[in-house]
Every structure is written in structure tokens, then in C-alpha cells.
Amino acid sequence: MNLAGKVAIVTGSSAGIGAAIARNLSEAGAKLVLTARREDRLKEMQASLPNESAILAADIGAPEAADQLLALAQERFGRADILVNNAGILSTNPIDLIDIELMAKMIQVNFEAVMRLSYTFGRAFKAQGEGAIINVSSIGGSLTVPTWGVYCAVKAAVETFSESLRIELGSSGVKVGIVAPGSTKTEIFEVQRAHGENPIEQEIDYLEAEDIARAVRFMLEQPNRANIARLHLYASAEIA
């Protein structure tokens, strides 16, 4: 895919991996629809991009978010070509301390929203005969880690769902794939600490958000005959 002129929707694009993906795709010539909860951050991000973009400040877990994003892309740019489901939250705790409502919110944001957006945009892409969906998973989807049960289970669900959708849509010209990063330097550990949680950290050279952004762009730039369905990206010294 030549990304110049394509319209890409990137969720969770105000910071971290999502911001890096949005910036990389914009530099490749794509037009962007950015969404996250913090409007001020979205506006800062929008101002820094070299190509056209639109923003929607929204809770990606809300049922109406998928339709709103598709409508915005079609209204502003006339179509949508790429969906990158990146938004997510991470919360882990021993069973005695676990916040069950927060676990339910993590399922809503990390899986239900992915499902809603993938189906909504997948239908639009199928109708136009082309498009690409990339869902950001985690190496946690392949692991069983004490206190991380919900997070790992949700990421495993994202991978199984994505693989099923890839097979269903493959003959329609729509590509579906997942990129699963390992330990990456983002704000997520600071957020965990702010919630009184103790993140699992390793004394290694962590991946940078830009590493994942380059992987996403590599997946998207494959020729029409090729679909990278699953890309796991580890830090070189990762022991998971």
C-alpha cells in the first residue's frame, strides 16, 4: 500500500505508541483521524503533524465512538482506508487488591472497543473493496502472568478475534493483522504507579514507541498480495 493520500484512523493517538504511529503515517503522506480522551493533547498532536488531520476527543469504550469516527473520516476526507486500534489501559494487582470495575473497564477499552471499531470499519472497507485493520496487542497475549490475568486474557482475545476477521475478510481485499509489542517505554507504568500499582519492570533497553510505529508502517506498506497477520516485537533483552 502506498500511504500517500490514504486516510488512517488511529485510536489512543494523543501520546505514546498511538502518537508515534500517527506521526509516522502522517510523514508517509497519510491523512489522519486522531482520537483519545484528552482534547488538549490531541490539538497539540494535530499541530505537530505534517499532513492533514481531524480530531475527536472521546471515550473509545463508548458504544457510539466507532460510528462517530467513521462519520468524521467520511465527512472530512470522503473515505477511510486504515484503522489502527491502539487505545488501551493496563491495570494489574493481586486478587486481594483488584478493582473489579477497573478490570471491566479494561475489557471494554482493550477488547470491546476493538471489536466495535473493527466490525464498523471492516464493513466499510469490504464495501469499498480495500482497507487495512491493525490491532495493537501485546506479548502478554501469549503469556500467563500472575496478577495480569485480565490483561493477558484480553490481549489473547484480541489476537484470536483478529485472526478470525483476517480469514473472513481476506478475499474481499481487506487486510487484518496484529502487532504485539514487548516492554515499551511509555507513560503506562507511571499511570499504574499513580493508581497505587506496582508495574513489572525489567532492567533492559526498552523498546521505544517509534519502534512499534515503524512496524505498523512496514505492515501497511506490503503489496496487496501480502498480509502480515502477526508481528511480535520484543526488546532485544526481553526474557518473557
Stockholm file with secondary structure:
# STOCKHOLM 1.0

chainA/1-240         MNLAGKVAIVTGSSAGIGAAIARNLSEAGAKLVLTARREDRLKEMQASLPNESAILAADIGAPEAADQLLALAQERFGRADILVNNAGILSTNPIDLIDIELMAKMIQVNFEAVMRLSYTFGRAFKAQGEGAIINVSSIGGSLTVPTWGVYCAVKAAVETFSESLRIELGSSGVKVGIVAPGSTKTEIFEVQRAHGENPIEQEIDYLEAEDIARAVRFMLEQPNRANIARLHLYASAEIA
#=GR chainA/1-240 SS CCCTTCEEEEESTTSHHHHHHHHHHHHTTCEEEEEESCHHHHHHHHHHCSSCEEEEECCTTSTTHHHHHHHHHHHHHSCCCEEEECCCCCCCCCTTTCCHHHHHHHHIIIIIHHHHHHHHHHHHHHHHTCEEEEEECCGGGGCCCTTCHHHHHHHHHHHHHHHHHHHHHGGGTEEEEEEEECSEESTHHHHHHHTTCCCCCCSSCCEEHHHHHHHHHHHHTSCTTCCCCEEEECCTTCCC
#=GC SS_cons         CCCTTCEEEEESTTSHHHHHHHHHHHHTTCEEEEEESCHHHHHHHHHHCSSCEEEEECCTTSTTHHHHHHHHHHHHHSCCCEEEECCCCCCCCCTTTCCHHHHHHHHIIIIIHHHHHHHHHHHHHHHHTCEEEEEECCGGGGCCCTTCHHHHHHHHHHHHHHHHHHHHHGGGTEEEEEEEECSEESTHHHHHHHTTCCCCCCSSCCEEHHHHHHHHHHHHTSCTTCCCCEEEECCTTCCC
//
